[in-house]
Amino acid sequence: MGTFWLFVAQLATLVLLLALAYRPLGDYLARVFTTDKDLAVERGVYRLIGIDPRSEQSWPAYLRGVLAFSVVGILIVYGLQRLQQFLPYSLGFPAVPEGTAFNTAISFVTNTNWQSYSPDVTLGYTVQFAALAVQNFVSAAVGIAVAVALVRGFAARRSRGAFTQAGIGNFWVDLIRGTGRVLLPLALVSAVVLIAGGVIQNVGGFDTVHTIAGATQSIPGGPVASQEAIKLLGTNGGGFFNVNSAHPFENPTAWTNLVEIFLMLVIPFSLPRTFGTMVGDKRQGYAILATMGSLFLVSLVAMTLFELGGSMEGKETVFGTLGSTLFNTAATTTSTGAVNSMLDSYTPLGGMMAMINMMLGETVPGGVGSGLYGILVIAVIAVFLAGLMVGRTPEYLGKKLGPREIKLASLYILTTPAIVLLGTGLSFAVPAIRADVEKTSILNPGLHGFSEVLYAFTSAANNNGSAFAGLTAATPWFNTALGVAMFLGRFVPIVFVLALAGSLAAQNRIPATAGTLPTHRPLFVGLMAGTILLVSALTYFPVLALGPLAEGLH
């Protein structure tokens, strides 16, 4: 079978698997977050932390829970790294330097998993398990919880339901259910599948082997399959090894490559079904799914076409160009950021597509939870634009979109670009910073060097975590600036999303009329896709013209 037809077969298999998972997983997620029945272990946790699972929270209380939990997580992850030399299974590694520990703590708590170090020779097993793996689960669960809270805002009927008034649920209940009922069982099954495919799982440390040339080599082992499963399911992306999923211990065959792509996409592409089920109109979920899927395919085709004429530098022969572009399209359209080939070696326009995937707000399909709430904000903007064109007050799913809702949605879509452009600009505009960046960080000066810095801030602010690896980011400036970008890029948008959820939950649902815009038809799918592209183009085109576009034309 030719390479092209093998790629078509892989893509068809991926689409089939996602289609088979869409309904059962989406419906299961809806049941998890709407049932009033608690598992015995959940009741024990609720008693331990002192919460009433039946109490609802207003959006400020929900937000306080998200922020408090995340800040405590940052402190714990930072502390474990700084105390690593005193921990068991440290493998003899010293404490992680302060700047790197700060950056890494924020990175994993924000679901970014940006890594400015080589993890297999920096972190022992205790830090890998107790710090990074834990955050891989709970940071993903936080994203799902925020998305569900926004869906409750759209679905709320003030006169009835488990959550009344302007409540949007209970963060602690959503966090515990998302972790225990969704991510843990899926990760367990996925890890077993990956082990069967050849991904390693051990706590053997380093093995010394003799090469055929007579030299010796130290081979690292570790609990890779368990980390790999949740890094992909939770759209986290941080690899156990420095080269991430290009390493044969993480991703040994074309078969495991397809499995890993599926794991990245399965929850983000199933959440639209959850949305449709919870709001009582599954057609709305199909409209969201169609928008996500169509833009994903456009991005995949574009990146593949740009790379077909490129070299195999930075790519694994076992995956080839087509397997590499499929993986990296999935990784950058979600917030995963894992890589099975080096994006810095892509053609200028191929690398630009990875950048654009993040600049779309990672809504196609986006990260676990964050993709759904991101595209629902886009839906709000799209309905508003349609209302302007026909002269009607915009409404979506029976909720009127007034000045407050539109301001919150607008602030959401402006936050990330502001962080990206400000961070990139400061790296070159401040003479002292620019001198340091050009001297210590940029491997490839000129247009590509600019693209490396732009990519870093785009990845950090969008909580993706992938990088143009030619950039040396383990410096005081990048550790600090990218850490701040990750923190603001994660939590400032969450503030606006939860405020929007609270505003919507406070409204009574109004019945549809003859003048109501149908939001389940192809016309609205096109309007949402156009809104995503228009917002991104107007925001980022000038800076892209300075970097990858100029390099590609040159």
N, C-alpha and C positions, 0 to 999 in steps of 0.2 A: 504494500500500500504506500502511495506517495506521501511525502511530508504534509502537503496541503490537505489531503483527504484524511490523514490521521488527525490533523488539527480539527477538521470539521467534525470528525467522530468524537473527539474529546469534548468539543464545545456542545455538541448535541447531547452527549451523556451528562454533561454538567447541567444543561437546561432541564433535562428530564429529571435528574435527581432533585433539583430545586423545585420543580413543579410538583413532584411527589411529596416533598416535605412541606409545601406552602400551606395546605389546608390543615393537616393534623397538627403541625407545630404551631401555626398561627392560632388555631382554636384552643390548643392547650395553653398557650401563653395568656389568652383571654380568660380562661377558667382560673388560672393561677392568680390573676390579679383582680378577679371579681368575686370569688367564692368567699363565704364567711366561715368556712371550716379551716381550722388550724391543725397541723400535725402535732403529735405529742412533743416532738423535739422542739418545734417552734414555740409551743406554749412554755416549755422550760426556759428557752432563751428570753422570751418576753418577761417572765417573772424575774430572771436574772438581771436584766437591764432596767426593769421597773417601768414597763410601758403597758398601756391598755390597747390591745390590738383592735378593739372596736371603736376607739376614739379617732376622730378625723382631725386633720390639721389644716389650718389656713395656709395660704401660700407662703407668708413670712415664716411660719413655724416649720413648714416643710423645707424651706430654704435654709433655715438655721440648722436643721438636722443634716442636710447635705454638706454644708460648709464645716460644721463642727466635726463630723465624721472624717471628712477629707483632710482637714488640718491636723487632726490627731494622727491620721495615717501618714502624713508627710513627716511628722516628728518621729514616729516609730521607725519608718524606713530609714530616715537619716541616722537615727541613733544606732540601729543595728549595723549599718555600714561603718560607722565610726568606731564601734566596739568589736569589729569583726575578729581581731586577733585574739580576743578572749572567749570567743564562741566555739562550741564543738563543731567538728567538720569544717573548719575554716580552711583546710588544706594547706595551712602554713602561710596564707596570704595576710598581708598587713591591713591596717585600717585603710579604708578608701579615703583619698584626700578630700578636704572640706568642700571645695568647689564642685568636684565630681559627685560627691554624696548629696549635696544640695540639689544639683541638677537632676540626678537620678531619682531622688525621692519625689520631687514634683512630677517628673516624667511618668513614673509608674502610677502615681495616685491620680493623675489626670488622664489615664488611658492612652498616653502618648508613646511611652517606651522608647524615647530617644536615648541612644547609648553612645556616649563619647569616649568609650573605653572598650577593651576586649573582655567580654564577660567571663570567658572560660579560663582566663588567667588573672582575673581581678577579684571575683566573688566566690566564696566558699558555699557549700551546700546549705548551711543554715540560713545565710542571707538570701540565697536563691529561693528556698522554701518559705521561710517565715516572713520575708519582706516582699520579694518580687512576685512569687506565685500567689500569695494572698491578695495582693493588689490587682493582679490579673483578673481574679474573680470579682472582687468587690467593686473595682472601678467600672467594670462592665455592668455590674448590677446597678450601680448608681445611674448610669446612662439609661438603662431600661426603666428604672423607677421614674426618672424625670419625664421620659417619653409617655409613660402610662399616666402620670399626673396631668400632662397636657391633654391627652385623650379624654380623661375624666372631665376636664373642663368643657370640652365640646359635647360630651355625652350627658352632662349633668342636667337633671330636671329637679328644680328646687323643691317641688312638692312631694317627691318620693325618692327612694333609692337608699342604699346602704350609707352613703355619704350625702348629707344634706347641707343646706345653706351654701356657703361659698367654699366648702372644704374640697380638697383635691386628693384625699387619701391620707395614708400614714407612711411617712418615709421609712421608718424602721421596719414596718411590716413588708413593704415593697422590697426593701433591701434584702431582708432575710429570705423571703420567698423567691426572689430572683436568683439568689445565690444557691439556696438549698434545693429548690424544686426544678430549676432550669439549668444553670451552668454546671453545677457539680455532676449530676447524672450524665449530661451530654459530654462533658469533658472526660469522664471515666470511660464511657464507651469509645470515644474518639481516641483516647490514649491506647486502648487495647488494639484498635484497628491499626494505628500507626506502628505499634510494636510488631504486629503481624506483618507489616510492610517493610520492616527492617530498621526502623528508628530505634536508637539504643535507649535503654533505661537501666541505670545501675547507680551505685554510689561507690564505685571503685577507684575514684581519684585518677591519677595518672599512671599509665603503663609504659614501661620502657621496652622498646622493641629494637631488633637489629634489622637494618635495611639490607637489600641485596648488594649494596655497594660496600657493606661492611661497617657502616656508621651506625650510631644509635639515635633513636628518636623517641621523644616523650609524647604519648598519645593521650589526650584528655578523654575521660568518660563523664558520666553524670546522669541525672534524672531528666533526660531530654524529652522523651515521649510525653510525660505528664505536663511538662512546661509547654511543649509544642501544641498540645491539644487546646489548652485554655488561651494561649497567646493568639491562636487563630479564631477560636469560637468567640472570644471576648473582643475581637478586633483590637488586640493589644499590640502585638508585633515584635516585641523584644526577643531576640534570639538567644539561645544558650551559647552559641558560638559567634565569633566576630563576623563571619560572613553570612550569618542568619540561615535562611532556608536554601542557600546555595551549598551548604555543607552536607556531605553525604550522610553524616550521622543524624541530621535533622530531616533531610528530604532525599532519600537515596535513589528513587526511581521515578519514571514518568507516571507510574500508578499513584505513588504517594503524592506527587505533585498535584494531580487532579483531586485527590482527597483533601489536600490542604486548601486548595482554591474553594472547594465546596464548603469547608468549615468556615472560611472567611465570610461567605455570602449567605449561608443558610438562615441565620437569625435576622440579619437586616432585611432580606427579601421576604421573610415570613411575617415580620411585624406589620406590614400593611393589612394582612388578613386579621391580625389582632385588632388593629384600628377599626376596620369595617365591622367586625363582630361587636366591639364595645359600643360603637355609636349606633348600632342597629341597622346598618345599611352596608352590606358587604360590597356593593358596587363602588362605594367610595374607596375601599381598599384596593379594588382592581384598578381604579384610576391612578392611585398613588403608585401601585406596582408598575403600571404601564409607563409612567413617566420615568421612574427609576430605570426600568429595563431598557427602554429605548435609548436613553442617553448613555447607559453603560455600553451598549452595543456600538454606538457611534464612536465612543472613546476607544474601545477595543480595536475597531477597524482602523481608526486614525493612527494609533500607536503602532499597530502591526505594519501598516503601509510605510510609515516613516522608518521602521527598523529593517524592513526587508532588504534594503540596499546597504545596510550597515555591516560592520564586521562582527565577528564572533568574540571579540575581546570583551571580557567580563561576563560572558554567558557560558553556561554549562552545556556540553554537547549532549548530555542525556535529555535535556529539555529542548534544546534548539531555540531558534528565534521565536517561533510561534508559541511554544510552551512558556517562554520567558515573558512575552508580552501579555499573555492571558493571565499569568500569575500577578504580574506587576500592575496590570489594570485593576484586577480585583483588590490588590493591596492598597492602591492609592485612591480608588473610588470609595472604598471603605476607609476607616481610620486605622487600619491594621499596620501599615508601614513595613511589613515583612518584605523581604526581597529574595528571589532565587537567582538574580543576576544583578550586576552592578549598574545602577542607573547613571552613574557618572561616565560610563563608557558608551552609553546610548548616543545616537545621533542627536544633534542639537534639538531638532523638532520632536524626536522620540522622547527625549528627556523633558521637553516642554509639555508633552501630553501628560506625563506623570504630575507635573506641576499644576497643569490646568485641572486635572481630576480633583486635586485638593482645593483649588481656587473656586470650584463649583460649590464649595461649602460641604463637600463630601456627603452629598444628598443622593447619590446615584450608585448604590443605595445608602452610602454613609456608614457610620459606625453603629455598633450595637446600641440602640436607643437614640443616640445622637442623630443618626440618619433620619429616623422617623420624625423627631421633633423639628429637625431642620427643614424637612420638606413640607411639614405642616405650616411652618412659618411662611415658606414660599407660597403655599396655597392661600394663605391670608392675604399676602401681597397681590397675588394673581386675581383674587376676587375683588380686591380694592381697585385694581387697574380696570377690570371689566366694569365695575360700577361707575367709574369715571367716564368710560366710553358711552354708557347708555344712560347716564344721569340718574342712577338709582342708589339708594343707601346699600352698601354691600352687606351681604349676610352669607354665612357659611355654616352649613349643618344646623340651621335654625338659630344661629347666634348672630346678632347684629355686630358689625365691625365698625365701631365708632372711632373717634380720634385717639382714645387711650390705646385701643388694640393696635391701630396702625402705627402709632408712635413706638410701641414696644416691638412690633415686628421690624420696623425700620431700624431701630437701634440694634436689634439682633444682627441684621445683615450687614451693618456698618462696622461692627466691633472687630471682627477678624481681619478684614482688609486694613483697618487702621493700625492694628498691631503689626501686621506683616510689613506694611510700607514704612511705618515709623522705625521698626527694628532694622530693616534693610538700609533705610536712609541714614540712621545714626552711625551704622557701621562704616559708611563712606564719607559722611558729611563732617564728622568731628575729626580734626586732624590727628589727634593722639590715638584715637581708636582705629582710624584708617591705617595709620602707620603700623600699628600692632597687627591688624588683620592681614595686611599685605605681606608683612614680614614673617609671621608665624603660622598663619592659617590657610592661606590660599596657595594651593599647589599649582594651579593653572591660571596665571595672570591674564588680564584682559577681559573679554566678553564672557568667557566661560567662568572665570573667577567671580564675576558679578552674579552669574546664574547660580553658582554654588551657595553664595550667601543668601540670595533671594529664596532658593529652595529651602535652606535651613529654617528661615523664619516662616515660610509658608507651611512647612511641615510641623513646626512647633506650635504655631497659632491655631492650626487646624487639628492639633492632637493626633497627627499621623505617625511621625517618628522615623520615616525613611529619610535618606540623605543622599546627596552627591558626595560620595566617600572621599573625594579629593580634598574636602575641607577638613582641616584639623580643628575640631571644635572643643577639645579639652584645654581651653584657655580661660583665664578669668573673665574676659568679656563675654565669650559665647556661653560659658557655663551659667553666668548670671543673667545675661540678656535673654537667652533661650529659655531658661527656667522661668523668668517673669512672663515671657510670651506664652509658655504652656499654661501657666496658672491663670492668667487673664483670659486666654483663649478658651479655656474650659469653663470657668466659673462665671465670668461676666455674661456670656450668652445664657447660661442656666438661670441667672437672675431674671432676665427678660422673659424666658420661657415660662418660668413658674409664676411670674407676675401676670403674664397673658393667661395662663391656666386659671388663676384666681379670678381674673376679670370675667372670663367666659363662664366659669362655674357660678358666678353671682347672677347671671342672667337666666330668665325663663326662656325656654325654647319656643320659637314662634313657628307657626305652620307655614309650609311653602305655599306660594301663590303662583299665579300664571307668570308673574314677572321675575320669579326667583331664577337665578342662574343655575342651570343643571351642572353639578360638579362631578358627575360620574360618566360623562360622555367624552368622545375623542376630542371635541373642541376644547374642553377644559384641560385635558392632558396636554394638548399642544400649547395652551396658554401657560401652563406651569413650566413646561420645558423651555418655552421662549423666555419666561421670566428669569429662570435660572441662568440661561445663557446671556441674556441682556445685562443682568446685574453684574455677572462676572466680567463680561467684555468691557463694560464701561469703567469698572473698577481697576482691572488689572492690565488692560491692553498696553497702556503707556510703559509700564515697567517691564512687561514681556518684550516690548520692542527694543528695550535697552539691553536685554540679555539674550535669551534663546532665539528669538526671532532674528535679531541682528546677526548672531553667530551662524544661524542656519542659512541666511541669505549670503553671508560672507563665504 
